[in-house]
């Protein structure tokens, strides 16, 4: 079989990387179409995935005409590659994957999380043959929508596939018992971030200065617009592929970006999300809050004070790790599901019994189980 996979962001690389490797081991030909966005291609190269770049994401430069022209060039590149590759099935999300599947006359499988409905979903959904999403997704995505008990991040952070690198403290330059926090600042440049505001510059500086009085602080600044020269913090400068290893051993993660808060929670690290002006209700965060693996705050003072309290508290990481053991191990290993769905070309009704039991048609999903 030939399988075409889209990796538009770093998170998509992680979502599919184990599945790509397993499918290749089973003798299938896999091609990843990646976009130059943040560290996407760095991750594709680090994991040795078979990829081609179809363009780059650069929202901050150029005119509207230039932007439209750039998107058109990307669609042309995708169309040419898809027709020549002749995939048996396409995985991705958004209009790029939908266009590739339509032009190649191949079934299209969309693996989605619970982001608010936007133009990407509206455009791509009618062309999807199968849609997979977490059971906590609030939206009904049509007759071919199936849910699983977990998160998209379970494809790479489920205990069955994630084994943290024990040398990460050495890479970071911290002692074996030295507590550290990771603070992540979002650039808010993605389409679904349009119009949103996170930490202000003054809030960033205040948070770093206060947290550094209690533990070592590493800053991951997506927008690269914060000067750390006069701040008591270190830049997170390891390879981006090691971020999950660093998060797994951290005492705390504070961010105004959703994916890393979800990841930290699933790793058993105390995870705090500052919503800023984002008033959307996300099923994933609501679920993580319910089981005590993440917390969200509307006001800066709330997230700051909670971060300082956790930094000073004894046993906070032990409590989070206990909750993780009790909750995450029972979730679906999404990589297994993706591989199985790929091998039946997206036809869920042809899946083996064990995998089929892990998926529920959206209309048949049972009530959410309560967690003690």
C-alpha positions as CSV (number, residue, x, y, z in Angstrom):
1,X,0.0,0.0,0.0
2,X,0.9,3.6,-0.4
3,X,0.0,6.0,2.4
4,X,0.2,9.8,2.2
5,X,0.4,11.7,5.5
6,X,0.3,15.5,6.0
7,X,2.4,17.1,8.7
8,X,1.5,20.8,8.7
9,X,2.8,21.5,12.2
10,X,5.2,19.9,14.7
11,X,2.3,18.4,16.6
12,X,1.3,16.5,13.4
13,X,4.8,15.0,13.1
14,X,4.5,13.6,16.6
15,X,1.0,12.4,15.9
16,X,2.0,10.2,12.9
17,X,5.7,9.4,13.5
18,X,5.2,6.1,15.2
19,X,2.5,5.1,12.8
20,X,4.8,5.9,9.8
21,X,7.6,3.8,11.2
22,X,5.3,0.8,11.9
23,X,3.7,1.0,8.5
24,X,7.1,1.0,6.8
25,X,8.2,-1.9,8.9
26,X,5.1,-3.8,7.6
27,X,6.2,-3.2,4.0
28,X,4.0,-0.2,3.1
29,X,5.3,2.8,1.2
30,X,4.7,6.0,3.2
31,X,5.3,9.6,2.1
32,X,4.9,12.6,4.5
33,X,4.1,16.0,3.0
34,X,5.5,18.5,5.5
35,X,5.3,22.3,5.8
36,X,8.1,24.6,6.9
37,X,6.5,25.8,10.1
38,X,8.4,26.3,13.4
39,X,10.4,23.0,13.8
40,X,8.3,20.7,11.6
41,X,11.1,19.8,9.1
42,X,13.6,19.6,12.0
43,X,11.5,16.9,13.6
44,X,10.8,15.1,10.3
45,X,14.6,14.8,9.8
46,X,15.3,13.9,13.4
47,X,12.9,10.9,13.3
48,X,14.1,9.9,9.8
49,X,10.7,10.1,8.2
50,X,10.3,10.0,4.4
51,X,9.1,13.5,3.6
52,X,8.9,16.2,1.1
53,X,8.2,19.9,1.8
54,X,5.2,21.5,0.1
55,X,5.8,25.0,1.3
56,X,6.1,27.2,4.3
57,X,3.9,29.0,6.8
58,X,4.8,32.7,7.0
59,X,1.8,34.8,8.2
60,X,3.8,37.8,9.1
61,X,5.2,38.8,5.7
62,X,3.9,39.7,2.3
63,X,0.8,41.2,0.9
64,X,-2.6,39.5,0.5
65,X,-1.8,38.8,-3.1
66,X,1.4,37.2,-2.1
67,X,-0.3,35.1,0.6
68,X,-2.9,33.9,-1.9
69,X,-0.2,33.1,-4.4
70,X,1.8,31.2,-1.8
71,X,-1.2,29.1,-0.9
72,X,-1.9,28.4,-4.6
73,X,1.7,27.3,-5.1
74,X,1.3,24.9,-2.1
75,X,-1.9,23.4,-3.6
76,X,-0.2,22.9,-6.9
77,X,2.7,21.2,-5.3
78,X,0.4,19.0,-3.3
79,X,-1.7,18.1,-6.3
80,X,1.3,17.1,-8.4
81,X,2.8,15.0,-5.6
82,X,-0.5,13.3,-4.7
83,X,-1.3,12.4,-8.3
84,X,2.2,11.0,-8.9
85,X,2.4,9.1,-5.6
86,X,-1.0,7.5,-6.2
87,X,-1.8,6.9,-2.5
88,X,-4.2,4.2,-1.4
89,X,-5.2,6.4,1.6
90,X,-4.5,9.9,2.8
91,X,-4.2,11.1,6.4
92,X,-4.2,14.7,7.6
93,X,-6.6,17.5,8.5
94,X,-7.8,20.6,6.7
95,X,-8.2,21.4,3.0
96,X,-4.7,20.2,2.0
97,X,-5.5,16.6,2.9
98,X,-9.0,16.9,1.4
99,X,-7.6,18.2,-1.9
100,X,-4.9,15.5,-2.1
101,X,-7.4,12.7,-1.4
102,X,-9.9,14.1,-3.9
103,X,-7.3,14.5,-6.7
104,X,-5.7,11.1,-6.1
105,X,-9.1,9.4,-5.8
106,X,-8.1,8.0,-2.5
107,X,-10.0,7.7,0.8
108,X,-9.2,10.6,3.2
109,X,-8.9,10.1,7.0
110,X,-9.0,13.2,9.2
111,X,-7.6,12.9,12.7
112,X,-8.9,15.9,14.6
113,X,-8.9,17.3,18.1
114,X,-11.5,19.6,19.7
115,X,-10.4,22.9,18.2
116,X,-13.3,25.3,17.5
117,X,-14.9,24.9,14.1
118,X,-13.1,27.0,11.5
119,X,-12.8,27.3,7.8
120,X,-10.4,24.3,7.7
121,X,-12.9,21.9,9.1
122,X,-15.8,23.4,7.1
123,X,-13.9,23.0,3.8
124,X,-12.4,19.5,4.5
125,X,-15.2,17.7,6.2
126,X,-17.4,17.0,3.1
127,X,-14.4,15.3,1.4
128,X,-13.5,13.1,4.3
129,X,-14.3,9.4,4.2
130,X,-13.4,8.9,7.9
131,X,-13.1,11.3,10.8
132,X,-11.4,10.2,14.0
133,X,-11.4,12.3,17.2
134,X,-11.3,12.0,21.0
135,X,-14.5,10.9,22.7
136,X,-14.5,14.2,24.6
137,X,-14.9,16.1,21.3
138,X,-18.0,18.3,21.6
139,X,-18.8,18.5,17.9
140,X,-20.7,16.0,15.7
141,X,-18.6,15.8,12.5
142,X,-20.9,13.8,10.3
143,X,-22.0,10.2,9.5
144,X,-18.4,9.0,9.2
145,X,-17.2,10.4,12.6
146,X,-15.7,7.9,15.0
147,X,-14.4,8.6,18.5
148,X,-11.8,7.0,20.7
149,X,-11.2,7.1,24.4
150,X,-8.1,9.3,24.6
151,X,-6.4,12.3,23.1
152,X,-4.6,12.8,19.8
153,X,-1.4,13.1,21.9
154,X,-1.8,9.5,23.0
155,X,-0.3,8.6,19.6
156,X,3.1,9.6,21.1
157,X,2.7,10.0,24.8
158,X,0.8,6.9,25.7
159,X,2.8,4.8,28.2
160,X,3.1,2.1,25.6
161,X,5.0,4.3,23.2
162,X,6.7,7.0,25.3
163,X,9.8,6.3,27.3
164,X,11.5,9.5,28.6
165,X,15.2,9.9,28.0
166,X,16.9,9.7,31.4
167,X,19.8,11.9,30.3
168,X,17.6,14.9,29.7
169,X,18.7,16.6,32.9
170,X,22.3,16.3,31.8
171,X,21.3,17.9,28.5
172,X,19.6,20.7,30.3
173,X,22.5,21.3,32.7
174,X,20.4,20.8,35.9
175,X,21.3,18.7,38.9
176,X,19.6,15.3,39.6
177,X,17.4,16.9,42.3
178,X,17.1,20.4,41.0
179,X,13.5,21.4,40.3
180,X,12.8,23.3,37.1
181,X,9.8,24.8,35.3
182,X,9.2,25.2,31.6
183,X,7.4,28.3,30.6
184,X,6.0,28.3,27.0
185,X,4.9,31.5,25.3
186,X,2.7,31.2,22.2
187,X,3.4,33.2,19.0
188,X,-0.4,33.0,18.2
189,X,0.2,32.9,14.5
190,X,-1.9,29.9,13.5
191,X,-5.2,30.3,11.8
192,X,-7.1,29.1,14.9
193,X,-5.3,31.6,17.0
194,X,-6.4,34.6,15.0
195,X,-7.4,37.5,17.2
196,X,-6.3,35.8,20.5
197,X,-4.0,37.3,23.1
198,X,-1.9,35.4,25.6
199,X,0.7,36.6,28.1
200,X,1.7,40.3,27.7
201,X,5.4,41.2,27.7
202,X,5.0,42.6,31.2
203,X,3.3,39.5,32.4
204,X,6.0,37.3,30.9
205,X,8.7,39.1,32.7
206,X,6.8,39.1,36.0
207,X,6.1,35.4,35.8
208,X,9.7,34.5,35.1
209,X,11.1,36.7,37.9
210,X,8.7,35.3,40.5
211,X,9.1,31.7,39.5
212,X,12.9,31.9,39.4
213,X,12.9,32.6,43.1
214,X,11.7,29.1,43.7
215,X,13.1,26.9,40.9
216,X,15.1,27.0,37.7
217,X,13.1,28.4,34.8
218,X,13.5,27.4,31.1
219,X,11.7,29.6,28.6
220,X,10.4,28.3,25.2
221,X,9.4,31.5,23.3
222,X,7.7,30.6,20.1
223,X,7.6,34.1,18.8
224,X,11.3,34.7,19.8
225,X,10.5,38.2,20.9
226,X,11.5,38.1,24.6
227,X,15.0,39.2,25.6
228,X,16.2,36.9,28.4
229,X,19.5,38.8,28.9
230,X,18.3,40.6,32.0
231,X,15.9,37.9,33.3
232,X,16.7,35.0,35.7
233,X,15.9,32.3,33.2
234,X,17.5,30.1,30.6
235,X,16.3,29.6,27.0
236,X,15.1,26.1,26.2
237,X,17.7,25.4,23.6
238,X,17.7,21.6,23.2
239,X,16.5,19.9,20.0
240,X,12.7,20.2,19.8
241,X,12.4,16.4,19.7
242,X,13.6,16.4,23.4
243,X,10.8,18.7,24.6
244,X,8.6,15.9,25.9
245,X,11.5,14.3,27.8
246,X,12.2,17.7,29.4
247,X,8.5,18.2,30.2
248,X,8.2,14.7,31.8
249,X,10.9,15.5,34.4
250,X,9.8,19.1,35.0
251,X,8.2,20.2,38.3
252,X,5.8,22.5,36.4
253,X,4.7,23.7,33.0
254,X,3.0,27.1,32.5
255,X,1.9,28.1,29.0
256,X,-0.6,30.1,26.9
257,X,-0.5,27.4,24.2
258,X,-2.9,24.4,24.4
259,X,-0.9,21.5,23.0
260,X,1.9,21.6,25.5
261,X,-0.4,21.9,28.4
262,X,-2.2,18.8,27.2
263,X,1.1,17.0,26.7
264,X,2.4,17.9,30.1
265,X,-0.8,16.8,31.8
266,X,-0.7,13.4,30.0
267,X,3.0,13.1,31.2
268,X,2.0,13.7,34.8
269,X,3.6,17.1,35.1
270,X,1.6,19.9,36.8
271,X,0.2,21.9,33.8
272,X,-1.3,25.3,33.9
273,X,-2.9,27.1,31.0
274,X,-3.4,30.8,30.8
275,X,-6.4,31.3,28.5
276,X,-5.9,35.0,27.9
277,X,-8.6,36.2,25.5
278,X,-9.5,32.6,24.4
279,X,-13.0,31.9,25.6
280,X,-13.6,28.7,23.6
281,X,-14.5,25.6,25.6
282,X,-12.3,22.7,24.6
283,X,-13.4,19.1,25.4
284,X,-9.8,18.0,26.0
285,X,-9.0,20.6,28.6
286,X,-12.4,20.1,30.3
287,X,-11.5,16.4,30.6
288,X,-8.0,17.0,31.9
289,X,-9.4,19.4,34.5
290,X,-11.9,16.8,35.5
291,X,-9.2,14.2,36.3
292,X,-6.9,16.7,37.9
293,X,-4.1,16.7,35.2
294,X,-4.4,20.3,34.0
295,X,-5.8,23.7,35.3
296,X,-6.9,26.7,33.3
297,X,-7.1,30.4,34.3
298,X,-8.8,33.4,32.8
299,X,-6.8,36.0,34.8
300,X,-3.1,36.4,34.8
301,X,-3.0,36.8,38.6
302,X,-4.7,33.4,39.0
303,X,-2.2,31.4,36.9
304,X,0.7,33.3,38.4
305,X,-0.3,32.6,42.0
306,X,-1.1,29.0,41.3
307,X,2.2,28.5,39.6
308,X,4.0,30.0,42.6
309,X,2.0,27.8,45.0
310,X,2.8,24.6,43.1
311,X,6.5,25.6,42.9
312,X,6.6,25.8,46.6
313,X,4.5,22.8,47.4
314,X,5.9,19.5,48.4
315,X,4.6,16.4,46.6
316,X,2.8,18.2,43.8
317,X,4.6,16.2,41.1
318,X,3.9,13.0,42.9
319,X,0.2,13.7,43.0
320,X,0.1,14.5,39.3
321,X,2.0,11.3,38.5
322,X,-0.4,9.2,40.6
323,X,-3.3,10.7,38.6
324,X,-1.5,10.0,35.4
325,X,-0.9,6.3,36.3
326,X,-4.6,5.9,37.2
327,X,-5.9,7.6,34.1
328,X,-3.6,7.6,31.1
329,X,-2.8,3.9,31.0
330,X,-6.5,3.1,30.3
331,X,-6.6,5.4,27.2
332,X,-6.3,4.1,23.6
333,X,-2.8,3.9,22.0
334,X,-3.8,5.9,19.0
335,X,-0.8,4.7,17.0
336,X,-2.3,1.2,16.9
337,X,-5.6,2.6,15.7
338,X,-4.0,4.8,12.9
339,X,-2.0,1.8,11.6
340,X,-5.0,-0.4,11.6
341,X,-7.2,2.2,9.9
342,X,-4.5,2.8,7.3
343,X,-4.3,-0.9,6.4
344,X,-8.1,-1.0,5.7
345,X,-7.9,2.2,3.7
346,X,-10.0,4.1,6.2
347,X,-12.9,1.6,6.1
348,X,-13.7,1.3,9.8
349,X,-16.3,-1.5,9.2
350,X,-13.4,-3.7,7.9
351,X,-11.3,-3.4,11.0
352,X,-10.5,-6.3,13.2
353,X,-12.7,-6.8,16.3
354,X,-10.1,-5.6,18.8
355,X,-9.5,-2.3,17.0
356,X,-13.2,-1.9,16.1
357,X,-14.0,-2.0,19.8
358,X,-11.7,1.0,20.4
359,X,-13.8,3.2,18.1
360,X,-17.3,4.3,18.6
361,X,-19.5,5.9,16.0
362,X,-20.2,9.4,17.3
363,X,-23.9,8.7,17.6
364,X,-23.2,5.5,19.6
365,X,-20.6,6.9,22.0
366,X,-21.5,5.9,25.6
367,X,-21.8,8.4,28.4
368,X,-18.4,9.6,29.7
369,X,-17.2,7.5,32.6
370,X,-16.6,9.3,35.9
371,X,-13.1,9.2,37.4
372,X,-12.6,9.0,41.2
